[in-house]
């Protein structure tokens, strides 16, 4: 399976919307995209799941280790794995890059596309981007500018490529149709976003128009994944609470349970009793 990561210099750079747009635009080309989110995030994954039509997995070096991350990739196969990074590319634990998005791309040799918002700056963006590129040990393979216009994009593209040697693949404009509200835990849950379908469609349309999708596909790199041997299926029934109140689950856990036992979902809000289970 090929893989690439969409990352950014910091949170609030719009990388979720960029990732959503890329995933849906590639899906519209009939490319089988498997979505993933780095770290334990449970909200962003729902947006990229909605864009791809496949439940997103989580890749967390701290909780899973390198072997577990490779197994998670195996459990969610496709033509191209797209990993949305968490926070800034190098933001890990204890003010290091340990367990950061970069750590995952370094350990698995996954190329990255850097999303950058040049808000309130022009040439000052160049040394910042160059610093990210240089610190990435050659893993940043492309740059996408976000929340800008065509005029600024063309000016910055020339200078970024001149000073970093990295190709700028396109941009997304600052568009009223591309907006996800935020809360203290990150983005608002997609089931609370009544305009989700329109948002995904708009992001995909603008991505197709303004971003070089062929180059994004080319940047994706074949990576080594670890085959996961599921335990023997047992005659066990597990009841899982799942509704608008209970829905923060890691997909790998659900896939594991589905392979080894019988699952029945229920709603603590709507159902009067839990189903019979073990």
FIGU-197597 format. One record per residue: residue number from 0; residue in three letters; x, y, z of N, C-alpha, C, CB in turn. Coordinates in steps of 0.05 Angstrom, whole numbers, plus 5000, padded with zeros to 4 digits. Glycine has a CB too. Layout:
N
DRENMAR num residu npx npy npz capx capy capz cpx cpy cpz cbpx cbpy cbpz
DRENMAR NUM ala X Y Z X Y Z X Y Z X Y Z .
...
This chain:
278
DRENMAR num residu npx npy npz capx capy capz cpx cpy cpz cbpx cbpy cbpz
DRENMAR 0 unk 5017 4976 5000 5000 5000 5000 5018 5025 5000 4981 5000 5025 .
DRENMAR 1 unk 5010 5045 4984 5024 5070 4984 5013 5088 5006 5022 5085 4957 .
DRENMAR 2 unk 5029 5106 5016 5020 5124 5038 5032 5151 5035 5027 5112 5065 .
DRENMAR 3 unk 5018 5171 5045 5029 5198 5049 5015 5211 5072 5025 5215 5023 .
DRENMAR 4 unk 5028 5232 5083 5017 5246 5106 5011 5275 5098 5036 5245 5129 .
DRENMAR 5 unk 4989 5286 5108 4982 5314 5105 4988 5326 5132 4952 5319 5096 .
DRENMAR 6 unk 5007 5345 5134 5014 5356 5159 5014 5387 5157 5042 5346 5168 .
DRENMAR 7 unk 5022 5400 5179 5022 5429 5179 5042 5440 5199 4993 5440 5186 .
DRENMAR 8 unk 5047 5466 5198 5065 5478 5217 5053 5480 5245 5073 5506 5207 .
DRENMAR 9 unk 5026 5480 5247 5013 5483 5272 4984 5475 5270 5015 5513 5283 .
DRENMAR 10 unk 4970 5474 5293 4941 5470 5292 4929 5495 5280 4930 5465 5321 .
DRENMAR 11 unk 4903 5492 5272 4888 5514 5260 4900 5524 5234 4887 5538 5280 .
DRENMAR 12 unk 4913 5506 5220 4923 5512 5193 4904 5503 5171 4950 5499 5188 .
DRENMAR 13 unk 4882 5489 5179 4863 5480 5160 4870 5454 5147 4859 5500 5139 .
DRENMAR 14 unk 4887 5438 5160 4896 5413 5147 4873 5392 5146 4919 5401 5162 .
DRENMAR 15 unk 4854 5394 5164 4831 5375 5162 4816 5380 5137 4813 5377 5187 .
DRENMAR 16 unk 4810 5405 5131 4795 5412 5106 4811 5405 5081 4787 5441 5106 .
DRENMAR 17 unk 4837 5410 5082 4854 5403 5060 4854 5372 5056 4883 5413 5064 .
DRENMAR 18 unk 4856 5358 5078 4856 5329 5076 4829 5318 5066 4862 5316 5104 .
DRENMAR 19 unk 4807 5330 5076 4780 5322 5067 4777 5327 5037 4759 5338 5083 .
DRENMAR 20 unk 4786 5350 5028 4784 5356 4999 4800 5337 4982 4793 5384 4994 .
DRENMAR 21 unk 4825 5331 4991 4842 5313 4975 4830 5285 4975 4870 5312 4987 .
DRENMAR 22 unk 4821 5275 4998 4810 5248 4999 4785 5245 4981 4802 5241 5028 .
DRENMAR 23 unk 4766 5265 4983 4742 5262 4967 4748 5266 4938 4722 5283 4976 .
DRENMAR 24 unk 4767 5284 4931 4774 5288 4902 4786 5263 4891 4793 5312 4899 .
DRENMAR 25 unk 4802 5249 4906 4814 5224 4897 4793 5202 4896 4837 5215 4916 .
DRENMAR 26 unk 4775 5201 4915 4753 5182 4915 4736 5186 4890 4736 5185 4940 .
DRENMAR 27 unk 4732 5211 4882 4717 5217 4857 4731 5207 4832 4712 5247 4855 .
DRENMAR 28 unk 4757 5202 4835 4772 5189 4813 4772 5159 4815 4801 5200 4813 .
DRENMAR 29 unk 4757 5148 4833 4755 5119 4838 4781 5108 4849 4748 5105 4812 .
DRENMAR 30 unk 4795 5124 4864 4819 5114 4879 4810 5106 4907 4841 5136 4880 .
DRENMAR 31 unk 4818 5082 4915 4811 5071 4941 4829 5083 4962 4812 5040 4941 .
DRENMAR 32 unk 4820 5104 4976 4836 5117 4996 4828 5107 5024 4831 5148 4995 .
DRENMAR 33 unk 4848 5099 5039 4844 5091 5067 4853 5114 5085 4859 5065 5074 .
DRENMAR 34 unk 4834 5126 5101 4841 5149 5117 4852 5141 5145 4817 5167 5121 .
DRENMAR 35 unk 4871 5156 5155 4882 5152 5181 4887 5179 5195 4908 5136 5180 .
DRENMAR 36 unk 4886 5179 5221 4893 5203 5237 4916 5196 5255 4868 5214 5253 .
DRENMAR 37 unk 4936 5213 5256 4958 5208 5275 4950 5216 5303 4984 5222 5266 .
DRENMAR 38 unk 4959 5200 5323 4952 5206 5350 4925 5195 5358 4954 5236 5356 .
DRENMAR 39 unk 4916 5202 5382 4891 5191 5392 4866 5207 5386 4892 5188 5422 .
DRENMAR 40 unk 4868 5226 5367 4846 5244 5360 4821 5228 5352 4854 5263 5338 .
DRENMAR 41 unk 4798 5236 5361 4773 5222 5354 4753 5239 5338 4760 5212 5379 .
DRENMAR 42 unk 4759 5264 5334 4740 5281 5319 4748 5285 5290 4737 5309 5333 .
DRENMAR 43 unk 4773 5293 5285 4782 5296 5258 4778 5271 5241 4812 5304 5257 .
DRENMAR 44 unk 4782 5248 5254 4779 5223 5240 4751 5219 5229 4785 5200 5258 .
DRENMAR 45 unk 4731 5231 5242 4703 5228 5232 4699 5244 5206 4683 5237 5254 .
DRENMAR 46 unk 4713 5267 5204 4711 5282 5179 4724 5268 5156 4724 5310 5183 .
DRENMAR 47 unk 4748 5257 5160 4761 5243 5138 4747 5217 5132 4791 5239 5145 .
DRENMAR 48 unk 4734 5205 5152 4718 5181 5147 4694 5188 5128 4707 5169 5173 .
DRENMAR 49 unk 4681 5210 5134 4658 5219 5118 4667 5225 5089 4645 5244 5130 .
DRENMAR 50 unk 4691 5236 5086 4701 5243 5060 4708 5218 5043 4726 5260 5062 .
DRENMAR 51 unk 4718 5197 5057 4727 5173 5043 4706 5152 5040 4751 5162 5057 .
DRENMAR 52 unk 4686 5152 5058 4667 5130 5059 4677 5106 5073 4659 5123 5031 .
DRENMAR 53 unk 4701 5108 5086 4713 5086 5101 4720 5096 5129 4738 5074 5087 .
DRENMAR 54 unk 4716 5080 5149 4723 5089 5176 4753 5093 5179 4713 5068 5197 .
DRENMAR 55 unk 4761 5115 5190 4789 5122 5193 4802 5107 5216 4792 5152 5198 .
DRENMAR 56 unk 4826 5099 5212 4842 5086 5234 4859 5107 5248 4860 5064 5223 .
DRENMAR 57 unk 4869 5100 5271 4888 5117 5286 4915 5105 5286 4877 5122 5315 .
DRENMAR 58 unk 4936 5122 5283 4963 5114 5284 4977 5129 5307 4978 5119 5257 .
DRENMAR 59 unk 4983 5115 5328 4993 5127 5353 5018 5112 5362 4972 5128 5375 .
DRENMAR 60 unk 5042 5124 5358 5066 5111 5366 5068 5107 5396 5090 5128 5357 .
DRENMAR 61 unk 5056 5124 5412 5058 5122 5441 5041 5098 5451 5048 5148 5454 .
DRENMAR 62 unk 5016 5096 5441 4998 5075 5450 5003 5048 5436 4970 5083 5445 .
DRENMAR 63 unk 5012 5049 5411 5013 5025 5394 5041 5015 5388 4999 5030 5369 .
DRENMAR 64 unk 5061 5033 5389 5087 5025 5381 5089 5022 5350 5096 4999 5394 .
DRENMAR 65 unk 5113 5019 5340 5117 5017 5311 5102 4993 5300 5147 5016 5305 .
DRENMAR 66 unk 5104 4970 5313 5091 4946 5303 5061 4950 5302 5098 4922 5321 .
DRENMAR 67 unk 5049 4962 5323 5021 4966 5324 5011 4985 5303 5013 4977 5351 .
DRENMAR 68 unk 5027 5006 5297 5020 5025 5276 5020 5011 5249 5040 5049 5275 .
DRENMAR 69 unk 5040 4994 5244 5040 4978 5219 5017 4959 5217 5067 4963 5216 .
DRENMAR 70 unk 5009 4947 5239 4986 4929 5239 4960 4945 5234 4984 4915 5266 .
DRENMAR 71 unk 4958 4969 5244 4934 4986 5240 4931 4992 5210 4935 5012 5256 .
DRENMAR 72 unk 4954 4997 5197 4953 5002 5168 4944 4977 5153 4981 5010 5158 .
DRENMAR 73 unk 4952 4954 5162 4944 4928 5150 4914 4924 5153 4959 4905 5162 .
DRENMAR 74 unk 4903 4932 5176 4875 4928 5182 4856 4945 5166 4870 4932 5211 .
DRENMAR 75 unk 4867 4966 5153 4850 4985 5137 4863 4988 5110 4847 5012 5152 .
DRENMAR 76 unk 4862 4967 5093 4876 4968 5068 4863 4985 5046 4879 4940 5057 .
DRENMAR 77 unk 4879 4993 5026 4870 5008 5004 4892 5013 4984 4857 5035 5013 .
DRENMAR 78 unk 4887 5029 4963 4908 5036 4945 4927 5056 4956 4896 5047 4919 .
DRENMAR 79 unk 4916 5075 4971 4932 5097 4982 4922 5104 5010 4930 5122 4964 .
DRENMAR 80 unk 4940 5102 5029 4934 5111 5056 4941 5141 5059 4950 5094 5078 .
DRENMAR 81 unk 4922 5157 5068 4927 5185 5073 4924 5190 5103 4907 5204 5057 .
DRENMAR 82 unk 4946 5198 5115 4947 5203 5144 4945 5233 5149 4973 5191 5156 .
DRENMAR 83 unk 4925 5241 5164 4924 5269 5172 4939 5272 5198 4894 5279 5176 .
DRENMAR 84 unk 4960 5289 5198 4976 5293 5222 4961 5308 5243 5001 5307 5215 .
DRENMAR 85 unk 4971 5306 5268 4959 5320 5290 4977 5344 5297 4956 5302 5315 .
DRENMAR 86 unk 4964 5367 5305 4978 5391 5313 4999 5399 5291 4992 5387 5341 .
DRENMAR 87 unk 5022 5408 5300 5044 5414 5281 5060 5389 5276 5062 5436 5292 .
DRENMAR 88 unk 5074 5388 5254 5088 5364 5245 5106 5352 5266 5103 5370 5220 .
DRENMAR 89 unk 5120 5370 5281 5140 5360 5300 5130 5361 5329 5165 5377 5297 .
DRENMAR 90 unk 5105 5366 5334 5095 5369 5361 5090 5341 5373 5069 5385 5362 .
DRENMAR 91 unk 5108 5334 5392 5105 5308 5406 5101 5312 5436 5130 5291 5401 .
DRENMAR 92 unk 5110 5293 5452 5107 5295 5481 5132 5307 5494 5101 5267 5492 .
DRENMAR 93 unk 5127 5319 5517 5149 5331 5533 5167 5350 5517 5167 5308 5544 .
DRENMAR 94 unk 5154 5366 5499 5169 5386 5483 5191 5373 5466 5181 5407 5502 .
DRENMAR 95 unk 5185 5350 5455 5202 5336 5436 5185 5329 5412 5216 5311 5449 .
DRENMAR 96 unk 5198 5316 5392 5182 5306 5369 5176 5276 5373 5197 5311 5343 .
DRENMAR 97 unk 5182 5265 5396 5174 5237 5402 5144 5234 5400 5185 5228 5429 .
DRENMAR 98 unk 5135 5214 5386 5106 5208 5382 5091 5229 5367 5093 5204 5409 .
DRENMAR 99 unk 5106 5246 5353 5093 5267 5336 5086 5255 5309 5112 5291 5332 .
DRENMAR 100 unk 5073 5271 5292 5067 5262 5265 5093 5256 5250 5051 5284 5250 .
DRENMAR 101 unk 5113 5273 5255 5139 5269 5242 5151 5242 5251 5159 5291 5249 .
DRENMAR 102 unk 5148 5235 5276 5158 5210 5286 5147 5186 5271 5152 5207 5316 .
DRENMAR 103 unk 5121 5187 5265 5108 5166 5249 5119 5165 5221 5077 5170 5248 .
DRENMAR 104 unk 5122 5189 5208 5132 5189 5181 5161 5181 5180 5128 5217 5168 .
DRENMAR 105 unk 5176 5186 5201 5204 5178 5202 5206 5148 5205 5218 5193 5225 .
DRENMAR 106 unk 5191 5137 5224 5193 5108 5230 5183 5091 5206 5177 5101 5255 .
DRENMAR 107 unk 5163 5100 5193 5151 5085 5171 5159 5095 5143 5120 5085 5173 .
DRENMAR 108 unk 5176 5116 5143 5185 5128 5118 5162 5136 5100 5203 5108 5102 .
DRENMAR 109 unk 5143 5152 5112 5120 5162 5098 5126 5191 5089 5095 5161 5116 .
DRENMAR 110 unk 5124 5197 5063 5128 5225 5054 5106 5243 5064 5130 5226 5024 .
DRENMAR 111 unk 5112 5269 5067 5092 5288 5078 5088 5311 5059 5102 5298 5105 .
DRENMAR 112 unk 5063 5321 5059 5056 5346 5045 5050 5366 5067 5032 5342 5025 .
DRENMAR 113 unk 5063 5389 5066 5060 5409 5087 5039 5430 5079 5087 5423 5092 .
DRENMAR 114 unk 5019 5433 5096 4999 5454 5093 5008 5479 5108 4971 5445 5103 .
DRENMAR 115 unk 5008 5502 5094 5018 5526 5107 4998 5549 5101 5046 5534 5098 .
DRENMAR 116 unk 4991 5564 5122 4974 5588 5119 4990 5613 5120 4952 5588 5141 .
DRENMAR 117 unk 4993 5627 5097 5009 5652 5098 4993 5676 5105 5022 5656 5070 .
DRENMAR 118 unk 4981 5676 5129 4964 5697 5138 4980 5720 5150 4942 5687 5158 .
DRENMAR 119 unk 4977 5744 5140 4991 5767 5152 5021 5767 5146 4986 5768 5181 .
DRENMAR 120 unk 5030 5754 5125 5058 5754 5119 5062 5748 5089 5073 5732 5136 .
DRENMAR 121 unk 5086 5754 5080 5093 5747 5052 5120 5732 5053 5095 5773 5034 .
DRENMAR 122 unk 5142 5746 5049 5168 5732 5047 5175 5719 5074 5190 5751 5039 .
DRENMAR 123 unk 5164 5729 5096 5170 5717 5122 5162 5688 5123 5156 5733 5144 .
DRENMAR 124 unk 5143 5680 5106 5135 5652 5105 5157 5634 5095 5110 5649 5087 .
DRENMAR 125 unk 5175 5645 5079 5196 5628 5066 5215 5615 5087 5212 5645 5046 .
DRENMAR 126 unk 5228 5631 5105 5245 5618 5124 5231 5599 5143 5260 5638 5140 .
DRENMAR 127 unk 5206 5604 5149 5191 5586 5166 5187 5559 5152 5164 5598 5174 .
DRENMAR 128 unk 5178 5560 5127 5174 5536 5111 5200 5521 5107 5161 5542 5084 .
DRENMAR 129 unk 5221 5536 5101 5248 5524 5096 5257 5510 5121 5268 5545 5088 .
DRENMAR 130 unk 5252 5522 5145 5260 5509 5170 5246 5482 5173 5254 5527 5193 .
DRENMAR 131 unk 5220 5482 5167 5204 5457 5169 5215 5436 5150 5174 5462 5164 .
DRENMAR 132 unk 5220 5445 5125 5230 5426 5105 5257 5415 5113 5233 5441 5078 .
DRENMAR 133 unk 5276 5432 5122 5303 5423 5129 5302 5404 5153 5321 5447 5135 .
DRENMAR 134 unk 5285 5410 5173 5283 5394 5197 5270 5367 5192 5268 5409 5219 .
DRENMAR 135 unk 5256 5364 5169 5241 5340 5163 5259 5317 5153 5219 5345 5144 .
DRENMAR 136 unk 5284 5322 5149 5303 5302 5139 5294 5292 5111 5305 5279 5159 .
DRENMAR 137 unk 5284 5310 5095 5277 5303 5068 5249 5290 5065 5296 5284 5057 .
DRENMAR 138 unk 5233 5290 5086 5207 5277 5084 5185 5295 5074 5199 5267 5111 .
DRENMAR 139 unk 5188 5321 5076 5168 5339 5063 5174 5340 5033 5170 5368 5075 .
DRENMAR 140 unk 5154 5330 5018 5157 5328 4989 5140 5347 4973 5150 5300 4981 .
DRENMAR 141 unk 5122 5362 4987 5105 5381 4973 5093 5400 4993 5084 5366 4957 .
DRENMAR 142 unk 5084 5423 4983 5072 5444 5000 5045 5452 4988 5091 5468 5003 .
DRENMAR 143 unk 5025 5456 5005 5000 5467 4997 4994 5492 5013 4976 5446 5000 .
DRENMAR 144 unk 4988 5514 5000 4981 5539 5014 4951 5539 5019 4991 5564 4999 .
DRENMAR 145 unk 4944 5548 5043 4915 5548 5050 4906 5576 5058 4910 5529 5074 .
DRENMAR 146 unk 4881 5582 5053 4869 5608 5061 4883 5631 5047 4869 5611 5091 .
DRENMAR 147 unk 4887 5629 5021 4900 5650 5007 4886 5653 4980 4931 5644 5002 .
DRENMAR 148 unk 4895 5671 4963 4883 5675 4937 4903 5669 4915 4872 5704 4934 .
DRENMAR 149 unk 4894 5669 4890 4911 5661 4868 4935 5680 4865 4895 5660 4842 .
DRENMAR 150 unk 4931 5706 4869 4953 5725 4865 4975 5720 4885 4942 5754 4867 .
DRENMAR 151 unk 4968 5718 4910 4988 5714 4931 5001 5686 4927 4975 5715 4960 .
DRENMAR 152 unk 4984 5667 4920 4995 5640 4915 5017 5640 4894 4972 5621 4907 .
DRENMAR 153 unk 5013 5653 4872 5033 5653 4851 5058 5667 4859 5021 5667 4826 .
DRENMAR 154 unk 5056 5689 4875 5079 5703 4884 5095 5685 4903 5071 5729 4899 .
DRENMAR 155 unk 5081 5672 4922 5095 5656 4942 5106 5630 4930 5077 5649 4965 .
DRENMAR 156 unk 5091 5618 4912 5100 5593 4899 5128 5596 4887 5080 5584 4878 .
DRENMAR 157 unk 5132 5617 4872 5158 5621 4859 5180 5622 4880 5157 5646 4842 .
DRENMAR 158 unk 5176 5638 4901 5197 5642 4921 5201 5617 4939 5191 5666 4938 .
DRENMAR 159 unk 5180 5604 4946 5182 5579 4962 5198 5559 4947 5154 5568 4969 .
DRENMAR 160 unk 5192 5554 4921 5206 5534 4906 5235 5543 4901 5193 5530 4879 .
DRENMAR 161 unk 5240 5569 4898 5268 5578 4894 5285 5573 4919 5267 5608 4888 .
DRENMAR 162 unk 5274 5578 4942 5290 5577 4967 5289 5550 4981 5281 5598 4986 .
DRENMAR 163 unk 5270 5533 4975 5268 5507 4989 5273 5484 4971 5241 5504 5002 .
DRENMAR 164 unk 5269 5487 4945 5272 5465 4926 5249 5446 4927 5297 5451 4932 .
DRENMAR 165 unk 5228 5453 4942 5204 5436 4944 5181 5447 4928 5196 5433 4974 .
DRENMAR 166 unk 5167 5430 4914 5146 5439 4896 5121 5447 4912 5138 5416 4876 .
DRENMAR 167 unk 5109 5470 4904 5084 5479 4915 5062 5467 4897 5082 5510 4917 .
DRENMAR 168 unk 5045 5451 4909 5026 5435 4893 4999 5449 4888 5021 5409 4907 .
DRENMAR 169 unk 4995 5472 4901 4970 5486 4897 4961 5500 4922 4948 5466 4888 .
DRENMAR 170 unk 4936 5508 4922 4926 5524 4945 4896 5520 4947 4933 5554 4942 .
DRENMAR 171 unk 4886 5526 4971 4857 5528 4975 4851 5557 4983 4847 5508 4997 .
DRENMAR 172 unk 4830 5569 4971 4824 5597 4977 4810 5599 5004 4806 5608 4955 .
DRENMAR 173 unk 4809 5623 5014 4794 5629 5038 4765 5632 5030 4804 5656 5053 .
DRENMAR 174 unk 4750 5610 5033 4723 5607 5021 4702 5604 5043 4722 5583 5002 .
DRENMAR 175 unk 4680 5619 5041 4659 5617 5061 4648 5589 5064 4637 5637 5055 .
DRENMAR 176 unk 4649 5574 5043 4639 5546 5044 4657 5526 5057 4632 5537 5017 .
DRENMAR 177 unk 4681 5535 5064 4701 5518 5077 4705 5528 5106 4728 5517 5062 .
DRENMAR 178 unk 4688 5518 5123 4690 5527 5151 4680 5505 5170 4674 5553 5156 .
DRENMAR 179 unk 4697 5498 5189 4689 5480 5210 4693 5494 5237 4705 5453 5209 .
DRENMAR 180 unk 4671 5496 5252 4673 5510 5278 4691 5493 5297 4645 5513 5291 .
DRENMAR 181 unk 4704 5507 5316 4721 5493 5335 4711 5496 5363 4750 5503 5332 .
DRENMAR 182 unk 4719 5477 5379 4713 5478 5408 4739 5471 5423 4690 5458 5416 .
DRENMAR 183 unk 4737 5468 5450 4761 5465 5466 4775 5438 5460 4754 5466 5495 .
DRENMAR 184 unk 4761 5418 5449 4773 5393 5442 4780 5391 5413 4755 5370 5450 .
DRENMAR 185 unk 4779 5413 5399 4786 5413 5370 4762 5420 5354 4796 5385 5362 .
DRENMAR 186 unk 4756 5405 5333 4734 5411 5315 4707 5401 5326 4739 5399 5288 .
DRENMAR 187 unk 4686 5414 5317 4659 5405 5324 4654 5378 5311 4638 5426 5316 .
DRENMAR 188 unk 4642 5360 5325 4636 5333 5314 4620 5336 5288 4621 5316 5334 .
DRENMAR 189 unk 4626 5319 5268 4612 5321 5242 4583 5316 5244 4624 5302 5223 .
DRENMAR 190 unk 4574 5299 5264 4545 5295 5266 4531 5320 5277 4540 5271 5285 .
DRENMAR 191 unk 4546 5339 5287 4535 5365 5295 4537 5386 5273 4549 5375 5320 .
DRENMAR 192 unk 4549 5379 5250 4553 5397 5228 4532 5391 5207 4582 5395 5217 .
DRENMAR 193 unk 4511 5407 5206 4489 5401 5188 4496 5405 5158 4465 5419 5195 .
DRENMAR 194 unk 4518 5419 5153 4526 5425 5126 4549 5407 5116 4533 5454 5123 .
DRENMAR 195 unk 4553 5384 5129 4576 5367 5124 4578 5359 5095 4576 5343 5142 .
DRENMAR 196 unk 4556 5350 5083 4556 5341 5055 4565 5363 5037 4529 5330 5047 .
DRENMAR 197 unk 4554 5387 5041 4561 5410 5024 4590 5417 5028 4543 5434 5030 .
DRENMAR 198 unk 4600 5416 5053 4627 5423 5059 4647 5404 5045 4632 5422 5090 .
DRENMAR 199 unk 4641 5378 5046 4659 5359 5033 4659 5363 5003 4651 5330 5040 .
DRENMAR 200 unk 4635 5367 4991 4633 5372 4963 4649 5397 4954 4604 5374 4954 .
DRENMAR 201 unk 4645 5418 4970 4659 5443 4963 4690 5440 4966 4650 5466 4982 .
DRENMAR 202 unk 4698 5427 4987 4727 5422 4990 4739 5406 4967 4733 5408 5017 .
DRENMAR 203 unk 4724 5386 4958 4733 5369 4936 4734 5385 4910 4715 5344 4933 .
DRENMAR 204 unk 4714 5401 4905 4713 5417 4880 4736 5437 4879 4686 5432 4878 .
DRENMAR 205 unk 4742 5450 4901 4763 5470 4902 4790 5456 4900 4762 5487 4927 .
DRENMAR 206 unk 4792 5432 4912 4817 5417 4910 4823 5408 4881 4816 5392 4928 .
DRENMAR 207 unk 4802 5398 4868 4805 5390 4840 4814 5414 4822 4779 5378 4829 .
DRENMAR 208 unk 4804 5437 4828 4809 5461 4812 4837 5472 4817 4788 5482 4817 .
DRENMAR 209 unk 4846 5472 4842 4870 5487 4850 4894 5471 4860 4862 5506 4872 .
DRENMAR 210 unk 4891 5445 4862 4913 5429 4873 4920 5406 4853 4906 5416 4901 .
DRENMAR 211 unk 4946 5401 4850 4955 5381 4831 4952 5353 4842 4985 5386 4823 .
DRENMAR 212 unk 4930 5340 4837 4924 5314 4848 4942 5292 4837 4895 5306 4843 .
DRENMAR 213 unk 4951 5295 4812 4969 5276 4800 4995 5275 4815 4974 5282 4770 .
DRENMAR 214 unk 5005 5298 4823 5030 5299 4838 5027 5287 4866 5041 5328 4840 .
DRENMAR 215 unk 5004 5292 4878 4998 5280 4904 4999 5250 4903 4971 5290 4915 .
DRENMAR 216 unk 4987 5239 4882 4987 5210 4878 5016 5200 4875 4970 5201 4854 .
DRENMAR 217 unk 5032 5215 4859 5060 5208 4854 5076 5208 4880 5072 5227 4834 .
DRENMAR 218 unk 5070 5227 4898 5085 5230 4923 5081 5206 4941 5078 5256 4937 .
DRENMAR 219 unk 5057 5194 4940 5052 5171 4956 5072 5149 4952 5024 5160 4950 .
DRENMAR 220 unk 5081 5136 4974 5104 5117 4972 5096 5091 4984 5128 5128 4987 .
DRENMAR 221 unk 5104 5069 4971 5099 5042 4982 5113 5040 5009 5109 5020 4962 .
DRENMAR 222 unk 5098 5030 5029 5109 5027 5056 5106 4998 5065 5096 5047 5075 .
DRENMAR 223 unk 5123 4991 5084 5120 4964 5096 5099 4964 5117 5147 4956 5108 .
DRENMAR 224 unk 5081 4944 5116 5060 4942 5136 5063 4914 5149 5032 4945 5124 .
DRENMAR 225 unk 5052 4911 5173 5055 4887 5189 5029 4872 5188 5063 4894 5218 .
DRENMAR 226 unk 5030 4847 5179 5005 4831 5179 4996 4826 5207 5010 4804 5164 .
DRENMAR 227 unk 4970 4830 5211 4958 4826 5238 4943 4799 5238 4940 4849 5246 .
DRENMAR 228 unk 4951 4781 5256 4938 4755 5258 4915 4758 5278 4958 4733 5266 .
DRENMAR 229 unk 4891 4757 5269 4868 4759 5287 4866 4733 5304 4842 4764 5272 .
DRENMAR 230 unk 4859 4736 5329 4854 4712 5346 4831 4696 5335 4848 4720 5375 .
DRENMAR 231 unk 4829 4671 5343 4808 4653 5334 4781 4663 5343 4812 4624 5345 .
DRENMAR 232 unk 4762 4662 5325 4735 4672 5331 4722 4654 5353 4717 4673 5306 .
DRENMAR 233 unk 4709 4667 5372 4696 4653 5394 4666 4658 5395 4710 4661 5421 .
DRENMAR 234 unk 4652 4641 5408 4623 4643 5411 4616 4663 5433 4610 4615 5416 .
DRENMAR 235 unk 4621 4688 5428 4617 4709 5447 4602 4732 5434 4645 4720 5459 .
DRENMAR 236 unk 4583 4743 5449 4568 4766 5439 4575 4791 5456 4538 4760 5440 .
DRENMAR 237 unk 4582 4812 5442 4590 4837 5456 4570 4859 5448 4619 4845 5448 .
DRENMAR 238 unk 4559 4873 5467 4542 4896 5462 4558 4922 5463 4518 4896 5482 .
DRENMAR 239 unk 4555 4938 5443 4569 4963 5442 4550 4987 5440 4588 4964 5417 .
DRENMAR 240 unk 4553 5005 5459 4536 5029 5459 4545 5047 5436 4538 5045 5486 .
DRENMAR 241 unk 4526 5054 5419 4533 5071 5396 4510 5088 5388 4543 5054 5372 .
DRENMAR 242 unk 4512 5114 5392 4492 5134 5384 4505 5161 5384 4466 5132 5402 .
DRENMAR 243 unk 4488 5182 5385 4499 5209 5384 4514 5216 5409 4477 5229 5380 .
DRENMAR 244 unk 4509 5202 5431 4524 5207 5456 4549 5190 5459 4505 5202 5480 .
DRENMAR 245 unk 4547 5165 5449 4569 5146 5452 4579 5139 5424 4560 5120 5467 .
DRENMAR 246 unk 4601 5151 5415 4611 5145 5389 4641 5150 5386 4597 5161 5368 .
DRENMAR 247 unk 4655 5155 5407 4684 5159 5406 4698 5132 5410 4694 5180 5427 .
DRENMAR 248 unk 4702 5118 5388 4715 5092 5389 4739 5091 5370 4695 5069 5383 .
DRENMAR 249 unk 4759 5076 5377 4781 5072 5358 4774 5048 5340 4808 5067 5374 .
DRENMAR 250 unk 4776 5054 5314 4767 5035 5294 4780 5007 5296 4771 5046 5267 .
DRENMAR 251 unk 4806 5007 5304 4821 4982 5306 4808 4964 5327 4850 4987 5313 .
DRENMAR 252 unk 4798 4975 5349 4785 4959 5369 4759 4947 5359 4779 4976 5394 .
DRENMAR 253 unk 4743 4963 5344 4718 4952 5333 4724 4930 5313 4702 4975 5320 .
DRENMAR 254 unk 4744 4934 5296 4751 4914 5276 4759 4888 5289 4773 4924 5257 .
DRENMAR 255 unk 4775 4890 5311 4784 4867 5325 4761 4851 5337 4804 4875 5347 .
DRENMAR 256 unk 4743 4866 5350 4719 4853 5362 4702 4840 5341 4703 4873 5378 .
DRENMAR 257 unk 4699 4853 5318 4682 4843 5296 4693 4816 5285 4680 4863 5274 .
DRENMAR 258 unk 4720 4813 5286 4733 4789 5275 4731 4766 5295 4761 4795 5269 .
DRENMAR 259 unk 4729 4771 5321 4732 4749 5340 4706 4743 5355 4754 4756 5360 .
DRENMAR 260 unk 4685 4759 5352 4660 4754 5366 4637 4767 5351 4662 4764 5395 .
DRENMAR 261 unk 4613 4763 5361 4589 4775 5349 4585 4802 5363 4565 4757 5352 .
DRENMAR 262 unk 4579 4823 5347 4574 4849 5358 4545 4857 5354 4593 4870 5345 .
DRENMAR 263 unk 4533 4869 5374 4507 4882 5371 4508 4910 5382 4485 4864 5385 .
DRENMAR 264 unk 4500 4929 5366 4500 4957 5375 4474 4964 5388 4506 4976 5351 .
DRENMAR 265 unk 4475 4982 5407 4451 4992 5420 4454 5022 5427 4443 4975 5445 .
DRENMAR 266 unk 4432 5035 5432 4432 5063 5439 4423 5067 5468 4414 5079 5420 .
DRENMAR 267 unk 4441 5076 5486 4433 5082 5513 4412 5104 5515 4457 5090 5530 .
DRENMAR 268 unk 4410 5121 5494 4391 5142 5494 4363 5132 5485 4400 5165 5475 .
DRENMAR 269 unk 4362 5115 5464 4337 5108 5453 4327 5080 5462 4340 5108 5423 .
DRENMAR 270 unk 4345 5062 5468 4336 5035 5476 4330 5034 5506 4358 5014 5469 .
DRENMAR 271 unk 4310 5018 5513 4302 5016 5541 4319 4997 5557 4273 5009 5543 .
DRENMAR 272 unk 4332 4978 5543 4349 4959 5557 4372 4951 5538 4333 4934 5566 .
DRENMAR 273 unk 4393 4940 5550 4415 4931 5535 4409 4903 5523 4441 4930 5552 .
DRENMAR 274 unk 4420 4897 5500 4416 4871 5488 4429 4849 5504 4425 4870 5459 .
DRENMAR 275 unk 4420 4824 5502 4432 4802 5515 4461 4799 5504 4416 4775 5510 .
DRENMAR 276 unk 4480 4796 5522 4508 4794 5514 4524 4780 5535 4520 4822 5508 .
DRENMAR 277 unk 4549 4774 5529 4567 4761 5548 4584 4781 5563 4585 4741 5533 .
